[in-house]
């Protein structure tokens, strides 16, 4: 006997789910929680959940059953099953939905800072490009187009994030192949013949770069960070991580924890020159964070390498001179101190190498040699400062 609206409305939940049969393999399942779901069973071969009652009325359920039966007879059962599966997956395959699912897993066990950085990269570079797109329709050409808009270090990080997202999508069968595995960054970024970071040894160009950061009246955080790289020969990552608690103004010393160094063997003390102290004193007037060089977007974070790198590139473009990368400043320090200061002032190579936080290449000697050449490094950095100021 066929169902009626009255019979469906009066059907009450029971301890176990039960079925109310209509006609032609259509029935309503009533669950203990009160949910009522329409199911069509095609010739006892395959069940299709076609909707919930009352969102789908009895009349609408019968129409949907008839349409489904007609499609199966025209296309075949397997084809219809595949089409329905595809239809169901479409909203799940929307790029931002896949990203949200992946983030739920990615966040587990990850440091808060790492998660925050990943979210920022997603929101800045990736999601605006692919929002609303079916992830299975995204092509390698589109990925290449995205990655070539950024510099190589950023491209490598974006590729890693995308690989995580697409690997997850593959595991959920949202896609049939992880196209990120096909991406070769060397096609976008050719490795230069030299392994050195871009830098200049032309003293006229060095003068331009240093003069651009001497006066901190505008963009003090950016200029101050780069100026300290010039004055200390520290790596940009160590400079960006400087906190106010690391600076001893009375003794003119900068403490660098080993975790903030590339070679994490020992903590390091940098002698601060008068110009370095002056720079930190100026920056202290606008102190707004534990970090000396804080991000303008989030004072709880250090300024980004990208911001500093862009400043250097703008100088190169403005004056049409060789690009002096942040790490290239260290190369210039190493070469120019040897060229102009070493012989005249009898400076040993050990002092220059330790000033650049390089460990002794003789590993056995490095273990036992605890002398840090602090006095000698102080003299070297003062000579280097004087050299820069008088170019």
Secondary structure by P-SEA (a helix, b strand, c coil): ccccaaaaaacccccbbbbbbbcccbbbbbcccbbbbbbbbccccccccccccccccaaaaaaaaaaaaaaaaaccaaaaaaaaaaaaacccccaaaaaaaaaaaaaccccaaaaaaaaaaaaccccccccccccccccaaaaaaaaaaccaaaaaaaaaaaaaaaaaaaaaccccccccccccccccccccccccccccccaaaaaaaaaaccccccaaaaaaaaaaaaaccccaaaaaaccccccccccbbbbbcccccccccbbbbbbbcaaaaaaaaaaaaaccccccccccccccccccaaaaaaaaaaaaaaaccccccaaaaaaaaaaaaaacccccccccaaaaaaaacccccaaaaaaaccccaaaaaaaaaaaaaaaaaac
